[in-house]
Amino acid sequence: MDRLTDELMGRPSLVGERCAVCGRPATNAHHVVMKGAGGVSRETDARIPRISLCGMGNCSGCHGLAHSRRLHFRWRGRWEWLYTPEPVKYQEALVMEGWRKSWME
């Protein structure tokens, strides 16, 4: 984990029956902070917020966009999201314009 992702740890999850971005039926609870291939401890996993997203697995819908680095989330007293047409690193997305709040809040 790094400073940018540490700021997301322990924030409230945004879980419901609908995708927090587009409102379609949610099929996944996306980990806002990637756990990595080696996984994390139970204590760390419990601190990772989750956001309900649509899509099949990690490859379609809003969940697929998040895993392909085209849908990003940040915490500003509430969850906000940013869609980018091309993949970008999280630290680059943070300084871009166009962030939107989730309709769930």
N, CA, C and O atoms as CSV, one atom per row, in Angstrom:
chain,resi,resn,atom,element,x,y,z
A,1,MET,N,N,0.850,-1.177,0.000
A,1,MET,CA,C,0.000,0.000,0.000
A,1,MET,C,C,0.898,1.244,0.000
A,1,MET,O,O,2.046,1.198,0.442
A,2,ASP,N,N,0.357,2.338,-0.498
A,2,ASP,CA,C,1.109,3.587,-0.503
A,2,ASP,C,C,0.247,4.694,0.100
A,2,ASP,O,O,-0.890,4.444,0.501
A,3,ARG,N,N,0.768,5.893,0.167
A,3,ARG,CA,C,0.055,7.010,0.785
A,3,ARG,C,C,-1.305,7.246,0.144
A,3,ARG,O,O,-2.283,7.497,0.850
A,4,LEU,N,N,-1.384,7.171,-1.181
A,4,LEU,CA,C,-2.654,7.427,-1.864
A,4,LEU,C,C,-3.714,6.388,-1.519
A,4,LEU,O,O,-4.874,6.731,-1.292
A,5,THR,N,N,-3.320,5.134,-1.480
A,5,THR,CA,C,-4.302,4.107,-1.146
A,5,THR,C,C,-4.545,4.041,0.355
A,5,THR,O,O,-5.639,3.666,0.776
A,6,ASP,N,N,-3.562,4.394,1.170
A,6,ASP,CA,C,-3.775,4.433,2.620
A,6,ASP,C,C,-4.897,5.393,2.979
A,6,ASP,O,O,-5.633,5.152,3.936
A,7,GLU,N,N,-5.041,6.489,2.217
A,7,GLU,CA,C,-6.097,7.467,2.485
A,7,GLU,C,C,-7.494,6.893,2.253
A,7,GLU,O,O,-8.478,7.439,2.751
A,8,LEU,N,N,-7.587,5.802,1.505
A,8,LEU,CA,C,-8.877,5.185,1.215
A,8,LEU,C,C,-9.257,4.117,2.236
A,8,LEU,O,O,-10.432,3.775,2.376
A,9,MET,N,N,-8.277,3.599,2.939
A,9,MET,CA,C,-8.518,2.515,3.890
A,9,MET,C,C,-9.420,2.974,5.029
A,9,MET,O,O,-9.299,4.093,5.527
A,10,GLY,N,N,-10.325,2.089,5.430
A,10,GLY,CA,C,-11.202,2.364,6.546
A,10,GLY,C,C,-12.388,3.267,6.228
A,10,GLY,O,O,-13.191,3.563,7.113
A,11,ARG,N,N,-12.507,3.701,4.999
A,11,ARG,CA,C,-13.663,4.531,4.603
A,11,ARG,C,C,-14.893,3.629,4.488
A,11,ARG,O,O,-14.753,2.416,4.329
A,12,PRO,N,N,-16.079,4.198,4.565
A,12,PRO,CA,C,-17.275,3.355,4.488
A,12,PRO,C,C,-17.449,2.717,3.108
A,12,PRO,O,O,-17.131,3.314,2.080
A,13,SER,N,N,-17.953,1.511,3.120
A,13,SER,CA,C,-18.288,0.845,1.862
A,13,SER,C,C,-19.567,1.451,1.303
A,13,SER,O,O,-20.363,2.044,2.031
A,14,LEU,N,N,-19.747,1.291,0.008
A,14,LEU,CA,C,-20.935,1.798,-0.684
A,14,LEU,C,C,-21.566,0.598,-1.384
A,14,LEU,O,O,-21.349,0.371,-2.574
A,15,VAL,N,N,-22.353,-0.166,-0.623
A,15,VAL,CA,C,-22.869,-1.445,-1.105
A,15,VAL,C,C,-24.385,-1.405,-1.164
A,15,VAL,O,O,-25.050,-0.973,-0.222
A,16,GLY,N,N,-24.916,-1.859,-2.281
A,16,GLY,CA,C,-26.352,-1.926,-2.473
A,16,GLY,C,C,-26.691,-2.854,-3.624
A,16,GLY,O,O,-25.823,-3.554,-4.144
A,17,GLU,N,N,-27.939,-2.857,-4.016
A,17,GLU,CA,C,-28.390,-3.733,-5.101
A,17,GLU,C,C,-28.095,-3.167,-6.479
A,17,GLU,O,O,-28.180,-3.887,-7.474
A,18,ARG,N,N,-27.751,-1.894,-6.552
A,18,ARG,CA,C,-27.486,-1.222,-7.834
A,18,ARG,C,C,-26.041,-0.757,-7.895
A,18,ARG,O,O,-25.416,-0.488,-6.870
A,19,CYS,N,N,-25.522,-0.666,-9.113
A,19,CYS,CA,C,-24.170,-0.164,-9.349
A,19,CYS,C,C,-24.089,1.282,-8.868
A,19,CYS,O,O,-24.948,2.098,-9.202
A,20,ALA,N,N,-23.071,1.596,-8.094
A,20,ALA,CA,C,-22.893,2.938,-7.543
A,20,ALA,C,C,-22.571,3.971,-8.616
A,20,ALA,O,O,-22.678,5.171,-8.362
A,21,VAL,N,N,-22.179,3.530,-9.810
A,21,VAL,CA,C,-21.818,4.443,-10.893
A,21,VAL,C,C,-22.983,4.645,-11.855
A,21,VAL,O,O,-23.402,5.778,-12.092
A,22,CYS,N,N,-23.512,3.546,-12.414
A,22,CYS,CA,C,-24.502,3.681,-13.485
A,22,CYS,C,C,-25.927,3.314,-13.080
A,22,CYS,O,O,-26.868,3.615,-13.815
A,23,GLY,N,N,-26.107,2.671,-11.929
A,23,GLY,CA,C,-27.436,2.314,-11.467
A,23,GLY,C,C,-27.975,0.987,-11.967
A,23,GLY,O,O,-29.066,0.583,-11.563
A,24,ARG,N,N,-27.241,0.292,-12.836
A,24,ARG,CA,C,-27.683,-1.038,-13.268
A,24,ARG,C,C,-27.594,-2.015,-12.090
A,24,ARG,O,O,-26.974,-1.689,-11.077
A,25,PRO,N,N,-28.195,-3.195,-12.199
A,25,PRO,CA,C,-28.079,-4.160,-11.101
A,25,PRO,C,C,-26.609,-4.463,-10.786
A,25,PRO,O,O,-25.817,-4.740,-11.687
A,26,ALA,N,N,-26.261,-4.408,-9.511
A,26,ALA,CA,C,-24.890,-4.692,-9.090
A,26,ALA,C,C,-24.658,-6.194,-9.067
A,26,ALA,O,O,-25.518,-6.961,-8.635
A,27,THR,N,N,-23.504,-6.598,-9.529
A,27,THR,CA,C,-23.148,-8.010,-9.542
A,27,THR,C,C,-21.862,-8.278,-8.763
A,27,THR,O,O,-21.506,-9.435,-8.539
A,28,ASN,N,N,-21.162,-7.222,-8.349
A,28,ASN,CA,C,-19.885,-7.365,-7.660
A,28,ASN,C,C,-19.726,-6.292,-6.595
A,28,ASN,O,O,-20.290,-5.203,-6.701
A,29,ALA,N,N,-18.956,-6.614,-5.574
A,29,ALA,CA,C,-18.532,-5.617,-4.597
A,29,ALA,C,C,-17.045,-5.393,-4.849
A,29,ALA,O,O,-16.212,-6.203,-4.443
A,30,HIS,N,N,-16.720,-4.305,-5.511
A,30,HIS,CA,C,-15.348,-3.996,-5.924
A,30,HIS,C,C,-14.523,-3.512,-4.739
A,30,HIS,O,O,-14.969,-2.648,-3.985
A,31,HIS,N,N,-13.324,-4.063,-4.570
A,31,HIS,CA,C,-12.388,-3.578,-3.558
A,31,HIS,C,C,-11.780,-2.282,-4.080
A,31,HIS,O,O,-11.114,-2.285,-5.116
A,32,VAL,N,N,-11.998,-1.184,-3.380
A,32,VAL,CA,C,-11.490,0.114,-3.829
A,32,VAL,C,C,-9.967,0.110,-3.847
A,32,VAL,O,O,-9.361,0.729,-4.722
A,33,VAL,N,N,-9.343,-0.572,-2.903
A,33,VAL,CA,C,-7.893,-0.730,-2.863
A,33,VAL,C,C,-7.593,-2.163,-3.280
A,33,VAL,O,O,-8.081,-3.113,-2.669
A,34,MET,N,N,-6.777,-2.309,-4.337
A,34,MET,CA,C,-6.458,-3.653,-4.826
A,34,MET,C,C,-5.721,-4.447,-3.758
A,34,MET,O,O,-4.832,-3.938,-3.075
A,35,LYS,N,N,-6.116,-5.707,-3.635
A,35,LYS,CA,C,-5.515,-6.568,-2.625
A,35,LYS,C,C,-4.185,-7.144,-3.090
A,35,LYS,O,O,-3.378,-7.552,-2.255
A,36,GLY,N,N,-3.937,-7.191,-4.364
A,36,GLY,CA,C,-2.691,-7.756,-4.873
A,36,GLY,C,C,-2.787,-9.258,-5.027
A,36,GLY,O,O,-3.676,-9.898,-4.467
A,37,ALA,N,N,-1.873,-9.808,-5.784
A,37,ALA,CA,C,-1.900,-11.237,-6.089
A,37,ALA,C,C,-1.668,-12.084,-4.847
A,37,ALA,O,O,-2.168,-13.206,-4.765
A,38,GLY,N,N,-0.922,-11.568,-3.886
A,38,GLY,CA,C,-0.625,-12.333,-2.680
A,38,GLY,C,C,-1.704,-12.247,-1.634
A,38,GLY,O,O,-1.643,-12.942,-0.620
A,39,GLY,N,N,-2.703,-11.397,-1.863
A,39,GLY,CA,C,-3.763,-11.238,-0.877
A,39,GLY,C,C,-3.310,-10.375,0.289
A,39,GLY,O,O,-2.199,-9.844,0.291
A,40,VAL,N,N,-4.172,-10.244,1.267
A,40,VAL,CA,C,-3.874,-9.444,2.455
A,40,VAL,C,C,-4.400,-10.180,3.685
A,40,VAL,O,O,-5.141,-11.155,3.568
A,41,SER,N,N,-4.012,-9.705,4.849
A,41,SER,CA,C,-4.499,-10.308,6.083
A,41,SER,C,C,-5.991,-10.013,6.254
A,41,SER,O,O,-6.525,-9.115,5.603
A,42,ARG,N,N,-6.647,-10.749,7.108
A,42,ARG,CA,C,-8.068,-10.515,7.375
A,42,ARG,C,C,-8.295,-9.109,7.923
A,42,ARG,O,O,-9.276,-8.453,7.573
A,43,GLU,N,N,-7.395,-8.652,8.776
A,43,GLU,CA,C,-7.535,-7.319,9.358
A,43,GLU,C,C,-7.458,-6.240,8.289
A,43,GLU,O,O,-8.234,-5.284,8.309
A,44,THR,N,N,-6.527,-6.392,7.360
A,44,THR,CA,C,-6.390,-5.424,6.273
A,44,THR,C,C,-7.584,-5.509,5.341
A,44,THR,O,O,-8.117,-4.484,4.919
A,45,ASP,N,N,-8.007,-6.722,5.018
A,45,ASP,CA,C,-9.156,-6.902,4.126
A,45,ASP,C,C,-10.403,-6.240,4.708
A,45,ASP,O,O,-11.198,-5.657,3.970
A,46,ALA,N,N,-10.576,-6.325,6.011
A,46,ALA,CA,C,-11.751,-5.722,6.655
A,46,ALA,C,C,-11.744,-4.198,6.543
A,46,ALA,O,O,-12.801,-3.572,6.628
A,47,ARG,N,N,-10.569,-3.591,6.353
A,47,ARG,CA,C,-10.454,-2.135,6.247
A,47,ARG,C,C,-10.601,-1.626,4.816
A,47,ARG,O,O,-10.714,-0.419,4.599
A,48,ILE,N,N,-10.599,-2.543,3.825
A,48,ILE,CA,C,-10.707,-2.123,2.431
A,48,ILE,C,C,-12.174,-1.869,2.097
A,48,ILE,O,O,-12.987,-2.790,2.173
A,49,PRO,N,N,-12.528,-0.631,1.726
A,49,PRO,CA,C,-13.916,-0.365,1.362
A,49,PRO,C,C,-14.298,-1.070,0.065
A,49,PRO,O,O,-13.455,-1.321,-0.797
A,50,ARG,N,N,-15.572,-1.381,-0.051
A,50,ARG,CA,C,-16.104,-2.023,-1.252
A,50,ARG,C,C,-17.211,-1.152,-1.831
A,50,ARG,O,O,-17.951,-0.491,-1.103
A,51,ILE,N,N,-17.305,-1.168,-3.142
A,51,ILE,CA,C,-18.329,-0.397,-3.845
A,51,ILE,C,C,-19.053,-1.339,-4.796
A,51,ILE,O,O,-18.420,-2.052,-5.574
A,52,SER,N,N,-20.377,-1.339,-4.733
A,52,SER,CA,C,-21.175,-2.192,-5.622
A,52,SER,C,C,-21.069,-1.701,-7.060
A,52,SER,O,O,-21.293,-0.525,-7.348
A,53,LEU,N,N,-20.722,-2.626,-7.960
A,53,LEU,CA,C,-20.594,-2.300,-9.380
A,53,LEU,C,C,-21.263,-3.380,-10.219
A,53,LEU,O,O,-21.438,-4.513,-9.771
A,54,CYS,N,N,-21.629,-3.016,-11.434
A,54,CYS,CA,C,-22.186,-3.975,-12.392
A,54,CYS,C,C,-21.043,-4.624,-13.164
A,54,CYS,O,O,-19.906,-4.153,-13.123
A,55,GLY,N,N,-21.352,-5.689,-13.854
A,55,GLY,CA,C,-20.374,-6.348,-14.719
A,55,GLY,C,C,-20.142,-7.786,-14.325
A,55,GLY,O,O,-20.424,-8.194,-13.198
A,56,MET,N,N,-19.631,-8.538,-15.256
A,56,MET,CA,C,-19.332,-9.940,-15.018
A,56,MET,C,C,-17.866,-10.071,-14.619
A,56,MET,O,O,-16.966,-9.754,-15.397
A,57,GLY,N,N,-17.646,-10.538,-13.409
A,57,GLY,CA,C,-16.272,-10.696,-12.929
A,57,GLY,C,C,-15.524,-9.379,-13.002
A,57,GLY,O,O,-16.069,-8.322,-12.683
A,58,ASN,N,N,-14.289,-9.450,-13.418
A,58,ASN,CA,C,-13.446,-8.262,-13.540
A,58,ASN,C,C,-13.349,-7.752,-14.968
A,58,ASN,O,O,-12.508,-6.902,-15.263
A,59,CYS,N,N,-14.214,-8.266,-15.879
A,59,CYS,CA,C,-13.953,-7.984,-17.293
A,59,CYS,C,C,-15.041,-7.223,-18.031
A,59,CYS,O,O,-14.849,-6.906,-19.205
A,60,SER,N,N,-16.181,-6.908,-17.406
A,60,SER,CA,C,-17.200,-6.152,-18.136
A,60,SER,C,C,-17.883,-5.166,-17.198
A,60,SER,O,O,-17.643,-5.174,-15.991
A,61,GLY,N,N,-18.724,-4.328,-17.755
A,61,GLY,CA,C,-19.451,-3.348,-16.968
A,61,GLY,C,C,-18.522,-2.388,-16.226
A,61,GLY,O,O,-17.348,-2.247,-16.569
A,62,CYS,N,N,-19.061,-1.744,-15.225
A,62,CYS,CA,C,-18.273,-0.795,-14.444
A,62,CYS,C,C,-17.151,-1.489,-13.676
A,62,CYS,O,O,-16.096,-0.897,-13.449
A,63,HIS,N,N,-17.374,-2.750,-13.273
A,63,HIS,CA,C,-16.313,-3.485,-12.584
A,63,HIS,C,C,-15.130,-3.723,-13.514
A,63,HIS,O,O,-13.978,-3.604,-13.098
A,64,GLY,N,N,-15.407,-4.056,-14.757
A,64,GLY,CA,C,-14.335,-4.224,-15.738
A,64,GLY,C,C,-13.589,-2.922,-15.984
A,64,GLY,O,O,-12.366,-2.922,-16.125
A,65,LEU,N,N,-14.325,-1.802,-16.037
A,65,LEU,CA,C,-13.671,-0.497,-16.225
A,65,LEU,C,C,-12.752,-0.176,-15.055
A,65,LEU,O,O,-11.660,0.358,-15.250
A,66,ALA,N,N,-13.187,-0.498,-13.840
A,66,ALA,CA,C,-12.356,-0.235,-12.664
A,66,ALA,C,C,-11.068,-1.056,-12.724
A,66,ALA,O,O,-9.992,-0.546,-12.412
A,67,HIS,N,N,-11.177,-2.318,-13.121
A,67,HIS,CA,C,-9.984,-3.166,-13.182
A,67,HIS,C,C,-9.080,-2.821,-14.358
A,67,HIS,O,O,-7.902,-3.176,-14.358
A,68,SER,N,N,-9.617,-2.138,-15.352
A,68,SER,CA,C,-8.774,-1.745,-16.490
A,68,SER,C,C,-8.242,-0.319,-16.327
A,68,SER,O,O,-7.710,0.260,-17.274
A,69,ARG,N,N,-8.386,0.241,-15.126
A,69,ARG,CA,C,-7.871,1.588,-14.796
A,69,ARG,C,C,-8.541,2.696,-15.604
A,69,ARG,O,O,-7.920,3.711,-15.917
A,70,ARG,N,N,-9.819,2.489,-15.938
A,70,ARG,CA,C,-10.579,3.542,-16.616
A,70,ARG,C,C,-11.696,4.093,-15.745
A,70,ARG,O,O,-12.345,5.072,-16.114
A,71,LEU,N,N,-11.925,3.476,-14.594
A,71,LEU,CA,C,-12.900,3.959,-13.630
A,71,LEU,C,C,-12.190,4.017,-12.281
A,71,LEU,O,O,-11.703,3.006,-11.775
A,72,HIS,N,N,-12.142,5.216,-11.710
A,72,HIS,CA,C,-11.390,5.445,-10.480
A,72,HIS,C,C,-12.310,5.976,-9.394
A,72,HIS,O,O,-13.336,6.593,-9.680
A,73,PHE,N,N,-11.930,5.728,-8.136
A,73,PHE,CA,C,-12.708,6.185,-6.995
A,73,PHE,C,C,-11.813,6.958,-6.038
A,73,PHE,O,O,-10.646,6.618,-5.842
A,74,ARG,N,N,-12.382,8.003,-5.447
A,74,ARG,CA,C,-11.661,8.749,-4.423
A,74,ARG,C,C,-12.637,9.128,-3.318
A,74,ARG,O,O,-13.852,9.141,-3.517
A,75,TRP,N,N,-12.087,9.432,-2.158
A,75,TRP,CA,C,-12.881,9.827,-1.005
A,75,TRP,C,C,-12.676,11.316,-0.745
A,75,TRP,O,O,-11.553,11.765,-0.515
A,76,ARG,N,N,-13.758,12.068,-0.782
A,76,ARG,CA,C,-13.747,13.496,-0.464
A,76,ARG,C,C,-14.913,13.791,0.487
A,76,ARG,O,O,-15.737,14.667,0.225
A,77,GLY,N,N,-14.965,13.038,1.604
A,77,GLY,CA,C,-16.097,13.139,2.511
A,77,GLY,C,C,-17.284,12.351,2.003
A,77,GLY,O,O,-18.292,12.224,2.699
A,78,ARG,N,N,-17.177,11.828,0.816
A,78,ARG,CA,C,-18.140,10.944,0.153
A,78,ARG,C,C,-17.385,10.294,-1.003
A,78,ARG,O,O,-16.316,10.764,-1.394
A,79,TRP,N,N,-17.936,9.227,-1.541
A,79,TRP,CA,C,-17.295,8.562,-2.674
A,79,TRP,C,C,-17.583,9.318,-3.967
A,79,TRP,O,O,-18.719,9.700,-4.248
A,80,GLU,N,N,-16.531,9.520,-4.737
A,80,GLU,CA,C,-16.635,10.118,-6.069
A,80,GLU,C,C,-15.968,9.177,-7.064
A,80,GLU,O,O,-15.096,8.388,-6.702
A,81,TRP,N,N,-16.391,9.272,-8.324
A,81,TRP,CA,C,-15.809,8.423,-9.367
A,81,TRP,C,C,-15.447,9.260,-10.586
A,81,TRP,O,O,-15.996,10.337,-10.817
A,82,LEU,N,N,-14.509,8.730,-11.352
A,82,LEU,CA,C,-14.057,9.370,-12.584
A,82,LEU,C,C,-13.880,8.293,-13.641
A,82,LEU,O,O,-13.199,7.294,-13.410
A,83,TYR,N,N,-14.494,8.497,-14.799
A,83,TYR,CA,C,-14.302,7.621,-15.952
A,83,TYR,C,C,-13.297,8.281,-16.890
A,83,TYR,O,O,-13.396,9.476,-17.169
A,84,THR,N,N,-12.330,7.505,-17.375
A,84,THR,CA,C,-11.382,7.994,-18.376
A,84,THR,C,C,-11.464,7.072,-19.592
A,84,THR,O,O,-11.534,5.854,-19.432
A,85,PRO,N,N,-11.457,7.629,-20.801
A,85,PRO,CA,C,-11.584,6.775,-21.994
A,85,PRO,C,C,-10.396,5.834,-22.192
A,85,PRO,O,O,-10.530,4.777,-22.809
A,86,GLU,N,N,-9.257,6.217,-21.676
A,86,GLU,CA,C,-8.049,5.387,-21.757
A,86,GLU,C,C,-7.595,5.054,-20.340
A,86,GLU,O,O,-7.869,5.821,-19.416
A,87,PRO,N,N,-6.908,3.932,-20.146
A,87,PRO,CA,C,-6.398,3.617,-18.811
A,87,PRO,C,C,-5.408,4.672,-18.322
A,87,PRO,O,O,-4.540,5.113,-19.076
A,88,VAL,N,N,-5.540,5.069,-17.073
A,88,VAL,CA,C,-4.587,5.985,-16.449
A,88,VAL,C,C,-4.303,5.501,-15.029
A,88,VAL,O,O,-5.132,4.836,-14.409
A,89,LYS,N,N,-3.131,5.843,-14.531
A,89,LYS,CA,C,-2.768,5.505,-13.161
A,89,LYS,C,C,-3.594,6.352,-12.204
A,89,LYS,O,O,-4.016,7.460,-12.532
A,90,TYR,N,N,-3.814,5.805,-11.014
A,90,TYR,CA,C,-4.642,6.470,-10.022
A,90,TYR,C,C,-4.127,7.871,-9.704
A,90,TYR,O,O,-4.912,8.816,-9.630
A,91,GLN,N,N,-2.811,8.013,-9.516
A,91,GLN,CA,C,-2.258,9.327,-9.169
A,91,GLN,C,C,-2.477,10.347,-10.288
A,91,GLN,O,O,-2.578,11.542,-10.011
A,92,GLU,N,N,-2.553,9.902,-11.541
A,92,GLU,CA,C,-2.854,10.807,-12.650
A,92,GLU,C,C,-4.338,11.172,-12.651
A,92,GLU,O,O,-4.701,12.318,-12.916
A,93,ALA,N,N,-5.191,10.190,-12.355
A,93,ALA,CA,C,-6.636,10.436,-12.323
A,93,ALA,C,C,-7.001,11.444,-11.246
A,93,ALA,O,O,-7.916,12.245,-11.436
A,94,LEU,N,N,-6.308,11.418,-10.131
A,94,LEU,CA,C,-6.633,12.312,-9.018
A,94,LEU,C,C,-6.583,13.788,-9.392
A,94,LEU,O,O,-7.315,14.588,-8.809
A,95,VAL,N,N,-5.746,14.168,-10.341
A,95,VAL,CA,C,-5.616,15.589,-10.704
A,95,VAL,C,C,-6.463,15.957,-11.924
A,95,VAL,O,O,-6.456,17.108,-12.360
A,96,MET,N,N,-7.185,14.993,-12.469
A,96,MET,CA,C,-8.033,15.257,-13.630
A,96,MET,C,C,-9.363,15.875,-13.191
A,96,MET,O,O,-9.773,15.748,-12.037
A,97,GLU,N,N,-10.018,16.537,-14.126
A,97,GLU,CA,C,-11.341,17.095,-13.886
A,97,GLU,C,C,-12.406,16.082,-14.292
A,97,GLU,O,O,-12.138,15.151,-15.050
A,98,GLY,N,N,-13.623,16.278,-13.774
A,98,GLY,CA,C,-14.734,15.438,-14.168
A,98,GLY,C,C,-15.191,14.450,-13.113
A,98,GLY,O,O,-16.040,13.605,-13.398
A,99,TRP,N,N,-14.660,14.529,-11.908
A,99,TRP,CA,C,-15.082,13.629,-10.848
A,99,TRP,C,C,-16.553,13.861,-10.530
A,99,TRP,O,O,-17.019,15.000,-10.495
A,100,ARG,N,N,-17.289,12.756,-10.296
A,100,ARG,CA,C,-18.730,12.830,-10.008
A,100,ARG,C,C,-19.032,12.041,-8.742
A,100,ARG,O,O,-18.365,11.049,-8.450
A,101,LYS,N,N,-20.019,12.473,-8.004
A,101,LYS,CA,C,-20.407,11.727,-6.812
A,101,LYS,C,C,-21.320,10.580,-7.210
A,101,LYS,O,O,-22.025,10.655,-8.217
A,102,SER,N,N,-21.304,9.531,-6.425
A,102,SER,CA,C,-22.179,8.399,-6.674
A,102,SER,C,C,-23.621,8.802,-6.467
A,102,SER,O,O,-23.925,9.590,-5.571
A,103,TRP,N,N,-24.514,8.269,-7.286
A,103,TRP,CA,C,-25.930,8.557,-7.132
A,103,TRP,C,C,-26.475,7.943,-5.843
A,103,TRP,O,O,-27.549,8.330,-5.383
A,104,MET,N,N,-25.745,6.991,-5.255
A,104,MET,CA,C,-26.214,6.299,-4.049
A,104,MET,C,C,-26.141,7.173,-2.804
A,104,MET,O,O,-26.760,6.848,-1.791
A,105,GLU,N,N,-25.417,8.249,-2.858
A,105,GLU,CA,C,-25.222,9.059,-1.639
A,105,GLU,C,C,-26.164,10.231,-1.621
A,105,GLU,O,O,-26.147,11.023,-0.678
